[in-house]
Amino acid sequence: MVAKRIIPCLDVKDGQTVKGIRFQGLRSVGDAVELGAKYAADGADELVYLDISASQEGRRTFTALVSAISARIDIPFTVGGGIGSLADAARLLEAGADKVSVNSAALRDPSLIDAIASHFGSQFVVVAIDAKTVDGRWMATTHGGSRPTDRELFEWAKEAQERGAGEILFTSMDHDGTKKGYPCETFARLCDSLSIPVIASGGAGSAEDIAAVLTDGKADAALAASIFHYGETTIRQLKDDLASRGIPVRILPQYGNA
Amino acid sequence: MIAVVDYEAGNVRSVLNALQRCGAGETVLTADPAVLRAADKVILPGVGDASVAVASLRTAGLDALIRSLSQPVLGICVGMQILCRHTEEGDAEGLGIFRTDVRRFRRTDPSLKIPHMGWNILTHRQSPLFEGFPEDPFVYYVHSYYADICPDTVARTVHGVPFSAALRRDNFYGTQFHPEKSGPAGARILRNFLAL
């Protein structure tokens, strides 16, 4: 049985990782390659690096960083942030990324998903959806949740799957950064409606929250940042906790360096 | 010298990086038949569509060459699939080294996700590639097609159905999973291949 994945997310600006509460008031927490290597050694199943640089210079720094991550890290990693074209995706593939996540650009031009999937395979395309409730309906948003679109979460996720997305990364902007847990009923409905894996993001405050989204929420993976970056729990502690609840996770044994 | 076959079938960077981390020494990315023949080991990577990959290999004139190699050859993921007889993906003929066919996962259960993506357990291990594991290790997969169990199967994984996680026939080895992305377990498997 495929294990449920635990994925730390590292927001990167100018080569340094940062994490903000609801994307505001960013705090720097460290070197992106070293932090990723630390998480990998502690049992992370994948890593996600999100480029939040706004400038061209920041983008160039990020591409160089992706090469450095690829050289060092021996687990899969996804990169996202500002990917607006097939050329952006190709540049990051060339730098060594295993997957790219697309968000706002795919909402503007959904054919971007088809283009990346047909050139590099579905396994290379993660469609990230930041959604929040608007008048009782889950609507996709852009600009860190501040701008709602006219795309409804479930139909947009289904369309993304049909266009060739390999995974959906769903963040509830109602919960992101609050540490109040995930909207598990919404996740369960989303997971039931799709054949591709769903990564749950936004709101993890505890192992209980993550256990809930991986069981009641039926998510295939959980992505979190704050609870790891600020040392509230380690990946190893979290996975031991999940395993004790009967959730299938990959516990990293010690093979030594033989 | 380790040769990684360059036939424009996806991301080879992570394979090259992993070989460096494993201390593989001189490693070249090449489509030159003379270099491939002279290499101590040959690695055939591959991601994306297997029918496209096998067509690229034929276009480069490398299919017959690969079949004729006598040193250890390792096909990874789609690189393994195209060493099989036939794949449902694009209804393409493979190189026919491994005596099995490649099929698409069927969603027999709504909870079964396709692609099979993530970490899963290697069981029934019987190959020098898997020496040094006291327990069945987790390895990283991402694929929608799988090779049936056959006499060349040397490890299994279950995703709805049991499938060939690894294959071996004579000097040819194949892994459906990605050793280059499988953490310390994958590194050990690559080092075992390099030590053959």
Interface residues (C-beta under 8 A of the other chain):
Chain A: M1 V2 A3 R5 A40 D45 S70 A71 D74 I75 P76 L93 E94 A95 G96 D98 F120 G121 S122 Q123 F124 G166 E167 D192 S195 I196 P197 K218 D220 A221 R250 L252 P253 Y255 A258
Chain B: G10 N11 R13 S14 N17 A18 Q20 R21 V47 G48 D49 R107 P110 S111 K113 I114 P115 H116 M117 G118 W119 N120 I121 G132 F133 P134 E135 P137 F138 Y140 Y141 V142 H143 S144 V158 H159 H178 E180 K181 S182 G183 P184 A185 G186 A187 R188
